[in-house]
């Protein structure tokens, strides 16, 4: 399987996920926050605002107004989405400059910044936009596999990165959700609000409402969900994307405001309660990422900044393995912002002890819509080990957690 490097001018990336240091650097005594220095940063970033995926709004969904027209082909990053990512990159650059990981006004040295994306156009273009915002005028390679290749880092189930037993997966999902039928029932209020947002006026609803089912895929390498949650999750996401893109002003869709999007976002977040968060699924969806992170965490040398650009499933799976809940202004709990990043910083104390600190960096739907230059940083405490300074975890504990909770 071959690697591919795409050259873009301007470079770096906003957010971060984790990186390197020896496991034997166990904490000795109290470490004060002011004694900590950020050594490395890695960001697992969701791609930016994109056009809807074919079938994301199920066939048979009725509305009182036509859906907005998008300026790009289905699934592709929009020019507006790219501008928002450049803004996020510029914001991250100021943060990285303050840490001393980048030098103000200078391009990074070779090997200082690593950028790797999935093979989808929206992820490659998102990586390029982040680089343009982070290091304007610099040339930094945006790496990805070749067209048609499956990257196990971002699509581990398709790649067969770990043994997968669909029956065990279904058992884990049913235990986690209480059953997909019961889960669909719990979201009846949000489903009813979605019908009102669609505006077709039919008291029976505006969308298909088949029974909830969960079964192995035909090839046995995945599971298939059908029913209300599968259908409404995509529609809720399209409503958010068209709002963030700025397509709804002065149209009937303007009734779906930021507050409504936050409530409806619970329908999109519910999809990850099936595909990303149950322990069996999280272990496999995040397994290759966990291995990549461990390599960075335990390497003596490596890039000061690593940017991995993938999908919402990647971010939610890694969050599940770490045991953190993704919360951010404008989004339902557990949903993932376009351009949002799960960040891990490697910290070093004066005596050599190393820690990992987790944050979640986002822009709200309204900020994305307005191309705002600000955002939100939410500190995340990893429940099993957040006893270090500034709610951080000893590096060795993080590595052991990643090994214990992932497969492949």
N, C-alpha and C positions, 0 to 999 in steps of 0.2 A: 504494500500500500504506500503510495507516494505522498510526499508532502508538497505543498505549493505555497509560494510566497508571492503576495501581491504588493507592489510598491505604491505607497501613497505619500504625498507630501504632508507634513505636519504630524505631530505625534504625541503620544501618551494616552492616559486614560483616567476616568474619574473614579473611583471607588476602589474597593480592594477586598482580597479574600484570604490569603495567608502566605507565608513563606518561611524559610529555612533556619536551621540551627541544630546543634547536636543534642541528642536526647539526654546526655549526661549532665546538662546544665540545669540541674534541679535547684529550686529556690532554697536559699539558706538564709534564714532570718527574715525580718521585715524589709520590704522594698518600698520606698516612698515614691509616690507618683512622679515627683519632679526629678527623680533619678532615672526614670525610664527614657529610653531612646528608641524610636521606631527604626528598625533595621531594614525591613522589607515589607512589601504590601502586594497582595494579589486581589483582583476583583473578579468575581463571577457576575457578569452583567447580562440582563435580558436585553435583547434587541430593542430598537426604538419603535416609534409608531409606524405601523404598516397598514397596507390595504387588506381587507378581509380575505380569508382563505375560502376557496370554493366550498360551499356546503356548510360554512360556519353558521350561517343563518339557515335552518333546515327548510327544505322545500315544503311548501304548504303554509308557511308563516304569512299571515295577512296583516296589512297595515293600512292606515288611512292616508298615507303619503308615500311617494316613491322614496326608496333609499337614496341617499346622496351619491353622486358620482365621484369616484376617486381619480386622482391625477396620475396614478401609476397602475400597472398590471396587478392582479391579485397576488397577495403575499409579499409584495416588495416594500422595502422601506420607502417612505415618502420624502420629498424634499423638505417638507416641514419637520418631519421626524428627524432628518439628518441635522437640521439647524438646531433643534432642541438638544441633540446629542453633542453637538459642538459646544453649545453653552454649558452642558454638564462637564465636558472635558475641560473647558476653561476654568470652571469653578474648582474642579479637582486639581488643576495645576497650581492654583493658589495654595491649596492645602498641602500638596506635595512639596512646593517650594518652602513652606513654613516648616516642614519636617526635615528639610535638607536632602530629600531624596532626588530632587531636581534642582537645577541652578537657574535662577530667574534670567530669562532672556537667552538661554543657551539650549542647544539641542542635546539630547541625551547621548552619552558615549555608547559605542557599539556594545550590545549585550546588556545595557542598563535597563532597557524596557523590552518586555516580551509581550506580543499580542498574538493570540490564537483564537480563531472563530470556527463555528460550524460551517458546513458547506453551503447552507442556504444563502441566497443573495442578501436577504435582510440582515443576516448576522455579519457577513463580510462587509457590507456597506456600513453597518453600525460600527464595526471596529474601525473602519476608515474615518468615519465622522468623529469618533471619540479621539482618535489620534490627531486629527486636524485641530480640534479644540485644545488638546493638551499641549502640543508642541507645534504651533503654527510655523510653517515654513521649513520644517524638518522632514527628513526622509526616514521613515521607520517601517520595516516590513510588517505586513499583516498576513500571518500565516494561516493556512487552512488546507484541507485535503482537496484532491482533485474532484472535478464534476462527476457526480454519480457515485462517489465513494461514501460509505457510511463511517462516520467518525465515532468510535465507541465512547469517546469522552463525553459526547453530547447525546448520542443515541445508543445507549448500551444494550437495550433490549433488541433492537434491530440488528445490532452487531453480534449478538450472542456472546457478550462479554463475560457472562457468568451463567451457570446452569439455571434454568427457569422452569419451575413446576407450576403450571397455571392453576392446578387445584389448590396448592399451598398458597398461591397468591390470592385466590378467591376467598379462602378461609381467613387470611389475614385482613383482607378488605372488609369482609362481612363483620368480623370482630371489631374492627376499628370504627366502622360507620354505624354499627347496630343493624346492618342490612340495608341494601340499596333501596328497597321499597320504603322502609321506614325513613331513610334519609330524604327521599323525595317528598314524603309527607311533611317532614319538618320544614321544608322550604315552600310550603303552600302559600304563605303570605307574600313572599318575594315573587313567586310565580304569578300570583294574581296581580301584583304591581307591574310585572313585566307586561301582562296582557293590557293593562291600562296604558302603559307607555307605548305599546304598539298601536293602540288607538283604533282597532278595527270595529269596535262597538258591539261585537258579538258577546252576549252574556256567557256563552259556553267557552269563550277563550279565543285567542287569535293565533294559536300555534298548534301543531300536532302534540298530542299528549298520550303517547303509547305507554304501556306498562314498563316498569323498570326491570331490566334483566342484566345479569352479569355471567359471562361464559368464557371458556377458553377460545382463543382465536383459532382459525382453521389450521394454521401451521404449528400451533402449540407453543409459540414463542412469545405470546403476549396474552392479554385478556381484552375482551370487548364489552363495553358498557353501552346499553341502549336504554331509552326511556327519557323521562322528564329532565333529569340533571344533565345528561349528555346533550340534549337539544337546547335547553335554555342557557347553558353556560356559554356557548358560542355566541348566541344572540346578545347576551349581556356584555360580552367582550366587544362586539362590534359597536354597540351603543357607546361604550367608553372610547374606543378608538376614533369614531367619527367626531365625537365631542373634542377630544384632544387634538385632532387634525384641524378643527375649526370649521367643520362642514355644516353645522346645525343652526347657526345664527339665521334669523329671519326665515326659518322653515318650521313646519309643525314639530320637528324633532327638538326644537328649543325647549319644549316642555320637559325634556329629560335633562334636568339640571345637575349640578355637581352633587347635591345632596341625594338625589335619586340614584345617581350612578354609584355612589358609595353603598347604598342599600342593595342595589341590584348586583353589585360586585360580589356579594356573598354567593350568588349562583355560579359565577366563574370560579371562585375560590373552592367551592364544593367539589369541583372536578378533581382537584388535587387530593381530596380526601379518599379518592379511589386510586389515582395513578401515581401519586408521589409520596404521601405521608404514611400509609400503613407500613409497619416495620419491614415486611417482606419486600414491598415495592421500593421503599426508600433505600434499602440495602443494595438493591440492584440498579436503581436509577442513579444513585450517587456513587456507586462503587469505583468506577474509573476516575471520577473527579477526586475522590478521597485518596486514591493512589497517587494522583498527580500532586495533590496538596502535600501528602506525606513526603514525597520526593523533594519538594521545595523546602519543606520545613526542616528536613534533616540534612540537606546538602550544605557543604561548607561554602560553596560559591554558587552564584546564580544571579539572575536579574534582580535589581532592587524593586522593580515593579513588574507584576505580571497581570495582564488583562485577558480574561477568558470570556468570550461573547457567545452566548447560547440562547436558551429559551426559558420560559416560565417554569416548565417542568424541571429543568436543571436546578434553578434557584430554590424551588419549593422542596425538592428532594434533599439537597444539601442542608437546608434549614431544618428539615425533619431529623436528619442524622445528628445535627448539632443540638437538637432539642429546643430550638428557638422559634418563636412565633413572629412572623413578618407583619408588622403594623406600621402604617405610614399615613399621614394626612391625605384625605381624599379617597382612600381605598378601604375596602372591607378587610377585616383581619384575615390574613392568609393569602390575599391576592397579591399579585406581583405587578409593580409599576412598569410600564414601558421605559426602558433605559435604567430601571432600578438595579442596584448592585448589592450583593451580600459581600461584605468586606471583612477581611481578616488581616490584622496588622501583627507583625512579629516584633515584640518589644524586648529590649535587653536592659537589664539593670547594671549598675556600676560593678557589681561583683560577678557578673557574667550570667546570672539567672535569666532565663528567657520565658516569655509569656506570650499568649495570643489574645488579642482583643478583637471582638466582633462588632461591626456596625452595619446598618442598612441605610443606603443613600438613595434618595428618591426625589422626584418632582411630582407634585400633585397634578391631576388632570387639568386643572385650571392653569397651573404654571406651564405645563406643556403646551396648552392651547395658546397662551400669551407669549410664548418663547421667553419666559422669565429667566433671569440670570441667577436666581437663588434656588435653594432646595432645602431638604431636611436631612439631618443625620440622626438616626435613632440608634442609641447604644443597645446592644443585645447582650444579655447575660446568659452564658451557656450553663444550664441549671446544674449539671453534674460536677462542675469544677470552677465556678466563678468566684473563688475565694482569693484570687490574686489582687494586686493593686488595680484600681479603676475597673473592677468587675472583670478582670482578665483571668485566663486560665494558664497554669503552668504548661509549657510546651509539651512535655512528656504526657500529661493527662489528655491533651487534645489528640495526640497521635494514638494513644491507646483507645480513646473513644472512637476515632475514625475506623480503626481496625476492628473493633468489637461490633460496630453497627453496620458494616458494609460487607458486600460480597463481590468477588470478581476483581 
